[in-house]
Amino acid sequence: MRPAGPGKCLPLLALALLLPAFGPGQVVINEVCYDPAGADGGKEWIELYNAGDTDVNLQGARLLSGGAEFREFFTFPHYVLRARRFVLVGGEQVSQAVFHVPMTLQNGGAETDGVRYLGPDGFYTDTLLYDSPNSNNLPDDTGAAGTDFAPDVAEGNSLARRMDGYDTNNCAADFCEEAEPTPGLPNRVRADYALLHPQAWREEGSWRFGLWVKNLSDIGPALCAGLSVCLDGLKIAENTVSDLVAGDSLRMLYTLPVSDDLNHRVTAFLDLENDPDPSNNSVALDLFPQNLSQPRLNEVMFAPETGKQEWIELWVESLPTRGDFSIRDANGNDFSFSLPGGAGYFVLCAAPEQFLLHYPGCPADAVVGTSGWAALNNDGDSILLLNAEGDSLDWMGYSSANLKAGVSLERQQNSGQQAFWRLSLDPSGSTPGRANSQSAQVPDFRGHISVQGSPCNPREGQKISLFHKLESPQNYVNCKVYDISGGLVRVLADNTPVPAEGKIDWDGRDTAGKIVPRGRYFFAWESRPSDGQKALRGQVTAVIFY
């Protein structure tokens, strides 16, 4: 805003005659809704703000709408606008309006439109021009065709000054789109605060942490900011950061309650209402980043029983791992999650409360909810674990041969510490939140397969165990039980992945779950090493007796 002529410089006597009780003030267009949601009729509004330190009598002031040209649509009656106060002029459906006025503001969209306030003296103007190009040469407050324009906003949004009364005589710099209009109320101030230069160091036997809070914008906020500092996810300090003027900064220092030489993560979070860029409102650092333990894939439930959900278990070995991670499947679908501080098992799932109902034995603090979920394919898939930077931390893959409903795939290590995956041996089918199942102790025997527990009385709960000792660390096994006439009784393994040593149990029942008749039975064994070497085939017998 600026005077359009010499009327702003009237002699004091003349000014006193015009406004005997009030000073000139500094009235500006503060917020405008020219394209309300739905039909515009009766819902458009203009908010004025007295940015000066004296009251202003608006009698005789006018509002104009600009399209092809500026045209007057309202003249104020006697009304005193107090210093630092608002007055709202709106259509009949604007309940907060002080003055209800029929108005038809231009919606932009093809060329420059505008709104103008003309002061009681007939010379002072404040003009808002929005959208471009300025095909009709609508003038700004200098009287010349405007060249700086506020944006054309979406339906239902308003144009608002970046803070109440903020005025550089440049519509592009002064106004912004407001998705949550505030008719008759203070505008939201969108100052951009940032946390910068976090550091941690030892000083006289104690750990110290410092960082800077800086106002990156050219305006100051209307509210104070809150600053929280956490150690391993637990809040250790909370401060209020008072107003920082444009470009100003403030250093914050803290003593950390750390007395060991383990890695700890320090995080700081800044909360400033209406901050337009929250990405610079948090920082994190590790005291010993070189000792940071990375999570690894440990157990996968890709084929849960009906009514249950898929899940993935991670294992963090020793030092606490914190931060943001993601899982990606073979098709590029992914989901993200955050791990809390601490070591141990963490189970990832989309619905933690439902998961705990189905797995009550899993510790609640080990269950981590994810942001979305990428469905795991039953006919084979791959799972890639990534850190926040997109670096690969771990990988596993499986095929349809691993499918057994309700039974998870668990990570195991052979005697050479090589990792491989196999179906869980736990009676429940999985071990979320606890150690993976372990193979039975294999007794000494000659050859590659051996039967233990024969004769067996299944009526007393006895089992026959078929132990194996294979040369390859990971193998795929087929094992079937036949009666003496050659009839198939039971399939114990169907291309099932197994480690070098372990066992397969038979409870003396057929496929239908019935106890088989007394007699001799044959086990047909076939194992194929995962590296494609020669398959091993054999046959052993066992007796059912009761």
BALO-551398 format. One record per residue (C-alpha): residue number from 1; residue in one letter; chain; z, x, y. Coordinates in steps of 0.25 Angstrom, whole numbers, plus 5000, padded with zeros to 4 digits. Example, Ala and Ser with C-alpha at 12.3 -4.5 7.8 and 13.67 -1.06 7.14 Angstrom:
<pts>
     n   res   chain      w      u      v
     1     a       A   5031   5049   4982
     2     s       A   5029   5055   4996
</pts>
This chain:
<pts>
     n   res   chain      w      u      v
     1     m       A   5000   5000   5000
     2     r       A   4998   5004   5014
     3     p       A   4995   4997   5028
     4     a       A   4981   4993   5029
     5     g       A   4981   4994   5044
     6     p       A   4991   4997   5056
     7     g       A   4999   4984   5053
     8     k       A   5009   4993   5046
     9     c       A   5012   5000   5059
    10     l       A   5016   4989   5067
    11     p       A   5026   4992   5079
    12     l       A   5040   4989   5075
    13     l       A   5042   4977   5084
    14     a       A   5030   4970   5078
    15     l       A   5035   4973   5064
    16     a       A   5048   4968   5068
    17     l       A   5042   4955   5073
    18     l       A   5034   4953   5060
    19     l       A   5046   4957   5051
    20     p       A   5058   4956   5059
    21     a       A   5068   4957   5047
    22     f       A   5061   4966   5038
    23     g       A   5054   4980   5037
    24     p       A   5040   4982   5032
    25     g       A   5043   4985   5018
    26     q       A   5033   4990   5008
    27     v       A   5027   4979   5000
    28     v       A   5018   4982   4988
    29     i       A   5011   4975   4977
    30     n       A   5020   4979   4965
    31     e       A   5014   4972   4953
    32     v       A   5003   4963   4950
    33     c       A   4999   4954   4938
    34     y       A   4985   4950   4941
    35     d       A   4981   4947   4926
    36     p       A   4992   4940   4919
    37     a       A   4992   4936   4905
    38     g       A   4983   4924   4902
    39     a       A   4977   4916   4913
    40     d       A   4981   4922   4927
    41     g       A   4983   4909   4934
    42     g       A   4997   4908   4940
    43     k       A   5002   4921   4933
    44     e       A   4997   4932   4943
    45     w       A   5007   4939   4952
    46     i       A   5010   4950   4962
    47     e       A   5023   4957   4964
    48     l       A   5026   4964   4978
    49     y       A   5037   4974   4980
    50     n       A   5044   4979   4993
    51     a       A   5044   4994   4991
    52     g       A   5051   4996   5004
    53     d       A   5065   4996   5009
    54     t       A   5064   4984   5018
    55     d       A   5062   4969   5016
    56     v       A   5048   4963   5019
    57     n       A   5045   4949   5023
    58     l       A   5032   4946   5016
    59     q       A   5028   4934   5025
    60     g       A   5013   4935   5028
    61     a       A   5010   4946   5017
    62     r       A   4998   4942   5008
    63     l       A   4993   4945   4994
    64     l       A   4978   4947   4991
    65     s       A   4970   4947   4979
    66     g       A   4958   4957   4978
    67     g       A   4945   4955   4970
    68     a       A   4933   4955   4978
    69     e       A   4942   4956   4990
    70     f       A   4957   4954   4993
    71     r       A   4960   4939   4996
    72     e       A   4974   4934   5000
    73     f       A   4981   4924   4991
    74     f       A   4995   4924   4996
    75     t       A   5003   4925   5009
    76     f       A   5018   4928   5008
    77     p       A   5027   4918   5016
    78     h       A   5041   4923   5021
    79     y       A   5047   4932   5010
    80     v       A   5055   4944   5011
    81     l       A   5053   4955   5001
    82     r       A   5065   4963   5000
    83     a       A   5064   4978   4999
    84     r       A   5062   4983   4984
    85     r       A   5059   4969   4980
    86     f       A   5048   4961   4973
    87     v       A   5041   4948   4976
    88     l       A   5031   4942   4966
    89     v       A   5019   4933   4969
    90     g       A   5013   4926   4958
    91     g       A   5006   4914   4952
    92     e       A   5013   4901   4948
    93     q       A   5017   4906   4934
    94     v       A   5024   4918   4939
    95     s       A   5038   4914   4939
    96     q       A   5044   4926   4946
    97     a       A   5035   4925   4958
    98     v       A   5041   4922   4972
    99     f       A   5028   4917   4977
   100     h       A   5019   4909   4968
   101     v       A   5005   4910   4972
   102     p       A   4991   4907   4967
   103     m       A   4984   4920   4965
   104     t       A   4972   4925   4958
   105     l       A   4972   4940   4956
   106     q       A   4960   4948   4951
   107     n       A   4962   4953   4937
   108     g       A   4954   4966   4938
   109     g       A   4945   4970   4926
   110     a       A   4932   4973   4933
   111     e       A   4935   4978   4947
   112     t       A   4946   4981   4957
   113     d       A   4955   4969   4961
   114     g       A   4968   4969   4969
   115     v       A   4980   4963   4975
   116     r       A   4985   4966   4990
   117     y       A   4997   4964   4998
   118     l       A   4995   4962   5013
   119     g       A   5008   4964   5021
   120     p       A   5013   4954   5031
   121     d       A   5008   4962   5042
   122     g       A   4994   4961   5037
   123     f       A   4991   4976   5036
   124     y       A   5000   4981   5025
   125     t       A   4994   4980   5011
   126     d       A   4997   4984   4997
   127     t       A   4985   4983   4988
   128     l       A   4984   4984   4973
   129     l       A   4970   4986   4967
   130     y       A   4967   4986   4952
   131     d       A   4956   4988   4943
   132     s       A   4942   4995   4947
   133     p       A   4931   4996   4952
   134     n       A   4934   4992   4966
   135     s       A   4921   4984   4967
   136     n       A   4926   4976   4978
   137     n       A   4932   4987   4986
   138     l       A   4945   4981   4987
   139     p       A   4953   4989   4997
   140     d       A   4966   4996   4995
   141     d       A   4977   4998   5005
   142     t       A   4969   5007   5014
   143     g       A   4958   4997   5016
   144     a       A   4948   5005   5008
   145     a       A   4943   5001   4995
   146     g       A   4953   5004   4984
   147     t       A   4951   5016   4974
   148     d       A   4963   5016   4966
   149     f       A   4966   5005   4957
   150     a       A   4977   5000   4947
   151     p       A   4973   4997   4933
   152     d       A   4968   4983   4929
   153     v       A   4979   4978   4920
   154     a       A   4979   4970   4907
   155     e       A   4981   4955   4907
   156     g       A   4996   4952   4909
   157     n       A   4999   4966   4914
   158     s       A   5002   4969   4929
   159     l       A   4999   4980   4939
   160     a       A   5012   4986   4943
   161     r       A   5016   4997   4952
   162     r       A   5021   5009   4945
   163     m       A   5035   5007   4951
   164     d       A   5039   4996   4962
   165     g       A   5033   5000   4975
   166     y       A   5026   5013   4970
   167     d       A   5014   5014   4979
   168     t       A   5004   5026   4981
   169     n       A   4993   5017   4987
   170     n       A   4985   5019   4974
   171     c       A   4984   5007   4965
   172     a       A   4981   5016   4952
   173     a       A   4993   5024   4954
   174     d       A   5003   5013   4959
   175     f       A   5000   5003   4948
   176     c       A   5000   5002   4933
   177     e       A   4998   4991   4923
   178     e       A   5011   4984   4919
   179     a       A   5011   4978   4905
   180     e       A   5025   4971   4908
   181     p       A   5024   4966   4922
   182     t       A   5036   4964   4931
   183     p       A   5034   4953   4941
   184     g       A   5045   4953   4952
   185     l       A   5052   4965   4945
   186     p       A   5052   4980   4946
   187     n       A   5039   4987   4940
   188     r       A   5041   4995   4928
   189     v       A   5041   5010   4932
   190     r       A   5034   5018   4922
   191     a       A   5039   5032   4925
   192     d       A   5035   5043   4914
   193     y       A   5047   5051   4910
   194     a       A   5045   5062   4900
   195     l       A   5055   5071   4891
   196     l       A   5050   5085   4892
   197     h       A   5053   5100   4888
   198     p       A   5064   5097   4877
   199     q       A   5071   5109   4873
   200     a       A   5083   5113   4864
   201     w       A   5090   5126   4864
   202     r       A   5103   5132   4860
   203     e       A   5113   5136   4871
   204     e       A   5127   5141   4868
   205     g       A   5128   5136   4854
   206     s       A   5123   5122   4857
   207     w       A   5109   5116   4856
   208     r       A   5104   5111   4870
   209     f       A   5092   5101   4872
   210     g       A   5085   5099   4885
   211     l       A   5073   5091   4890
   212     w       A   5067   5086   4903
   213     v       A   5065   5072   4908
   214     k       A   5053   5071   4918
   215     n       A   5047   5060   4926
   216     l       A   5032   5062   4924
   217     s       A   5027   5051   4932
   218     d       A   5026   5049   4947
   219     i       A   5036   5038   4949
   220     g       A   5051   5037   4945
   221     p       A   5056   5027   4935
   222     a       A   5065   5015   4939
   223     l       A   5074   5017   4928
   224     c       A   5082   5028   4922
   225     a       A   5078   5034   4908
   226     g       A   5086   5036   4896
   227     l       A   5086   5049   4888
   228     s       A   5091   5051   4874
   229     v       A   5093   5063   4866
   230     c       A   5094   5063   4851
   231     l       A   5098   5073   4840
   232     d       A   5092   5071   4826
   233     g       A   5090   5056   4831
   234     l       A   5104   5054   4836
   235     k       A   5106   5052   4851
   236     i       A   5115   5063   4857
   237     a       A   5112   5060   4872
   238     e       A   5108   5049   4881
   239     n       A   5105   5051   4896
   240     t       A   5099   5043   4908
   241     v       A   5088   5049   4916
   242     s       A   5088   5044   4930
   243     d       A   5076   5042   4938
   244     l       A   5067   5054   4939
   245     v       A   5057   5055   4951
   246     a       A   5043   5057   4948
   247     g       A   5041   5071   4942
   248     d       A   5055   5074   4941
   249     s       A   5062   5079   4928
   250     l       A   5076   5080   4923
   251     r       A   5082   5090   4912
   252     m       A   5091   5085   4901
   253     l       A   5100   5094   4893
   254     y       A   5108   5091   4881
   255     t       A   5117   5098   4870
   256     l       A   5114   5095   4856
   257     p       A   5124   5093   4845
   258     v       A   5118   5102   4836
   259     s       A   5127   5113   4828
   260     d       A   5118   5117   4817
   261     d       A   5105   5124   4815
   262     l       A   5097   5113   4809
   263     n       A   5085   5106   4815
   264     h       A   5088   5094   4824
   265     r       A   5079   5086   4833
   266     v       A   5082   5082   4847
   267     t       A   5075   5070   4853
   268     a       A   5075   5065   4867
   269     f       A   5071   5051   4871
   270     l       A   5068   5045   4885
   271     d       A   5069   5031   4888
   272     l       A   5062   5027   4902
   273     e       A   5058   5012   4904
   274     n       A   5043   5010   4906
   275     d       A   5040   5025   4904
   276     p       A   5025   5025   4902
   277     d       A   5024   5037   4892
   278     p       A   5035   5036   4881
   279     s       A   5029   5048   4874
   280     n       A   5036   5058   4883
   281     n       A   5049   5051   4882
   282     s       A   5054   5058   4869
   283     v       A   5055   5073   4864
   284     a       A   5060   5079   4852
   285     l       A   5063   5093   4847
   286     d       A   5069   5100   4835
   287     l       A   5080   5111   4836
   288     f       A   5074   5118   4824
   289     p       A   5060   5113   4822
   290     q       A   5056   5124   4813
   291     n       A   5067   5118   4803
   292     l       A   5062   5104   4804
   293     s       A   5060   5098   4790
   294     q       A   5047   5090   4788
   295     p       A   5048   5077   4780
   296     r       A   5040   5076   4767
   297     l       A   5034   5064   4759
   298     n       A   5044   5061   4748
   299     e       A   5042   5048   4741
   300     v       A   5031   5037   4743
   301     m       A   5031   5022   4739
   302     f       A   5017   5018   4740
   303     a       A   5017   5007   4730
   304     p       A   5030   4999   4732
   305     e       A   5034   4987   4724
   306     t       A   5030   4973   4729
   307     g       A   5038   4970   4742
   308     k       A   5042   4984   4745
   309     q       A   5036   4993   4755
   310     e       A   5029   5007   4754
   311     w       A   5038   5019   4759
   312     i       A   5037   5034   4760
   313     e       A   5049   5043   4759
   314     l       A   5050   5057   4767
   315     w       A   5060   5068   4764
   316     v       A   5065   5077   4774
   317     e       A   5072   5089   4768
   318     s       A   5082   5095   4777
   319     l       A   5082   5096   4792
   320     p       A   5080   5084   4800
   321     t       A   5066   5079   4802
   322     r       A   5063   5069   4814
   323     g       A   5051   5064   4821
   324     d       A   5039   5056   4819
   325     f       A   5030   5056   4807
   326     s       A   5019   5048   4801
   327     i       A   5013   5045   4787
   328     r       A   4998   5044   4785
   329     d       A   4990   5039   4773
   330     a       A   4977   5043   4767
   331     n       A   4969   5032   4776
   332     g       A   4976   5038   4789
   333     n       A   4986   5026   4790
   334     d       A   4999   5031   4796
   335     f       A   5013   5027   4801
   336     s       A   5023   5034   4808
   337     f       A   5038   5036   4807
   338     s       A   5050   5044   4813
   339     l       A   5060   5051   4804
   340     p       A   5075   5052   4809
   341     g       A   5083   5064   4809
   342     g       A   5088   5069   4796
   343     a       A   5083   5074   4782
   344     g       A   5081   5066   4769
   345     y       A   5073   5055   4764
   346     f       A   5066   5045   4774
   347     v       A   5058   5033   4769
   348     l       A   5047   5028   4777
   349     c       A   5044   5013   4777
   350     a       A   5038   5002   4786
   351     a       A   5050   4992   4784
   352     p       A   5064   5000   4782
   353     e       A   5072   4987   4781
   354     q       A   5064   4982   4770
   355     f       A   5063   4995   4763
   356     l       A   5079   4996   4762
   357     l       A   5079   4982   4756
   358     h       A   5070   4987   4745
   359     y       A   5077   5001   4744
   360     p       A   5092   4999   4747
   361     g       A   5095   5013   4741
   362     c       A   5087   5020   4752
   363     p       A   5096   5025   4764
   364     a       A   5092   5016   4776
   365     d       A   5092   5029   4785
   366     a       A   5081   5035   4776
   367     v       A   5071   5023   4779
   368     v       A   5062   5026   4791
   369     g       A   5053   5014   4796
   370     t       A   5039   5018   4800
   371     s       A   5029   5013   4811
   372     g       A   5019   5006   4802
   373     w       A   5015   5010   4788
   374     a       A   5003   5015   4781
   375     a       A   5001   5007   4767
   376     l       A   5001   5017   4756
   377     n       A   4989   5014   4746
   378     n       A   4993   5012   4731
   379     d       A   4980   5018   4727
   380     g       A   4983   5031   4733
   381     d       A   4986   5037   4747
   382     s       A   4991   5049   4754
   383     i       A   5003   5050   4763
   384     l       A   5003   5060   4775
   385     l       A   5016   5063   4782
   386     l       A   5014   5068   4797
   387     n       A   5023   5072   4808
   388     a       A   5021   5067   4823
   389     e       A   5011   5078   4826
   390     g       A   5002   5073   4814
   391     d       A   5005   5085   4805
   392     s       A   5005   5083   4790
   393     l       A   5019   5085   4784
   394     d       A   5017   5080   4770
   395     w       A   5007   5072   4761
   396     m       A   5006   5065   4748
   397     g       A   4996   5057   4741
   398     y       A   4996   5048   4729
   399     s       A   4986   5040   4720
   400     s       A   4986   5026   4713
   401     a       A   4991   5034   4701
   402     n       A   5004   5035   4708
   403     l       A   5005   5020   4709
   404     k       A   5018   5013   4703
   405     a       A   5023   5001   4711
   406     g       A   5037   5004   4716
   407     v       A   5037   5018   4712
   408     s       A   5036   5029   4723
   409     l       A   5030   5043   4723
   410     e       A   5040   5054   4725
   411     r       A   5039   5068   4729
   412     q       A   5043   5078   4719
   413     q       A   5043   5093   4717
   414     n       A   5040   5101   4704
   415     s       A   5047   5114   4700
   416     g       A   5038   5122   4709
   417     q       A   5042   5113   4721
   418     q       A   5028   5107   4721
   419     a       A   5028   5093   4727
   420     f       A   5022   5081   4719
   421     w       A   5023   5066   4719
   422     r       A   5027   5057   4707
   423     l       A   5032   5043   4705
   424     s       A   5047   5041   4707
   425     l       A   5055   5041   4695
   426     d       A   5066   5033   4701
   427     p       A   5070   5020   4693
   428     s       A   5068   5013   4706
   429     g       A   5054   5019   4709
   430     s       A   5057   5026   4721
   431     t       A   5068   5034   4729
   432     p       A   5067   5031   4744
   433     g       A   5077   5038   4752
   434     r       A   5082   5047   4741
   435     a       A   5078   5059   4732
   436     n       A   5066   5057   4723
   437     s       A   5067   5054   4709
   438     q       A   5068   5066   4699
   439     s       A   5062   5068   4686
   440     a       A   5071   5068   4674
   441     q       A   5075   5082   4668
   442     v       A   5065   5086   4658
   443     p       A   5070   5091   4645
   444     d       A   5065   5104   4638
   445     f       A   5053   5101   4628
   446     r       A   5041   5107   4624
   447     g       A   5027   5102   4628
   448     h       A   5024   5093   4640
   449     i       A   5030   5079   4636
   450     s       A   5042   5075   4628
   451     v       A   5049   5062   4624
   452     q       A   5064   5060   4625
   453     g       A   5072   5048   4622
   454     s       A   5066   5044   4609
   455     p       A   5070   5036   4601
   456     c       A   5073   5026   4613
   457     n       A   5080   5013   4613
   458     p       A   5075   5005   4625
   459     r       A   5084   4994   4623
   460     e       A   5095   5003   4627
   461     g       A   5088   5008   4640
   462     q       A   5083   5021   4633
   463     k       A   5070   5028   4638
   464     i       A   5060   5037   4632
   465     s       A   5057   5049   4641
   466     l       A   5044   5057   4641
   467     f       A   5046   5070   4648
   468     h       A   5035   5079   4652
   469     k       A   5033   5093   4657
   470     l       A   5020   5096   4663
   471     e       A   5013   5108   4669
   472     s       A   5008   5102   4682
   473     p       A   5018   5098   4693
   474     q       A   5011   5084   4694
   475     n       A   5004   5076   4684
   476     y       A   4999   5062   4681
   477     v       A   5004   5056   4668
   478     n       A   5000   5044   4659
   479     c       A   5010   5040   4649
   480     k       A   5009   5028   4639
   481     v       A   5017   5023   4628
   482     y       A   5010   5018   4615
   483     d       A   5016   5011   4602
   484     i       A   5012   5017   4589
   485     s       A   5000   5007   4588
   486     g       A   4994   5013   4600
   487     g       A   4998   5001   4610
   488     l       A   5001   5005   4624
   489     v       A   5016   5001   4627
   490     r       A   5019   5007   4641
   491     v       A   5012   5016   4652
   492     l       A   5023   5025   4657
   493     a       A   5014   5033   4666
   494     d       A   5000   5030   4672
   495     n       A   4995   5042   4679
   496     t       A   5009   5044   4685
   497     p       A   5012   5057   4693
   498     v       A   5023   5066   4686
   499     p       A   5028   5080   4689
   500     a       A   5028   5091   4679
   501     e       A   5041   5087   4672
   502     g       A   5047   5073   4671
   503     k       A   5048   5061   4661
   504     i       A   5042   5047   4659
   505     d       A   5052   5037   4653
   506     w       A   5049   5025   4644
   507     d       A   5059   5014   4642
   508     g       A   5054   5009   4629
   509     r       A   5047   4997   4635
   510     d       A   5032   4992   4636
   511     t       A   5024   4988   4648
   512     a       A   5030   4974   4648
   513     g       A   5044   4980   4648
   514     k       A   5048   4977   4634
   515     i       A   5055   4986   4625
   516     v       A   5045   4991   4615
   517     p       A   5047   4990   4600
   518     r       A   5054   5001   4592
   519     g       A   5044   5012   4587
   520     r       A   5037   5024   4591
   521     y       A   5029   5025   4604
   522     f       A   5019   5035   4609
   523     f       A   5018   5041   4623
   524     a       A   5004   5045   4628
   525     w       A   5005   5056   4639
   526     e       A   4995   5061   4648
   527     s       A   4998   5070   4660
   528     r       A   4988   5076   4670
   529     p       A   4991   5086   4680
   530     s       A   4988   5082   4695
   531     d       A   4980   5095   4696
   532     g       A   4970   5090   4686
   533     q       A   4973   5100   4675
   534     k       A   4972   5095   4660
   535     a       A   4980   5083   4656
   536     l       A   4991   5083   4646
   537     r       A   4991   5072   4635
   538     g       A   5002   5070   4624
   539     q       A   5009   5060   4615
   540     v       A   5023   5058   4612
   541     t       A   5031   5048   4604
   542     a       A   5045   5040   4606
   543     v       A   5052   5030   4598
   544     i       A   5058   5017   4603
   545     f       A   5070   5013   4594
   546     y       A   5081   5002   4595
</pts>
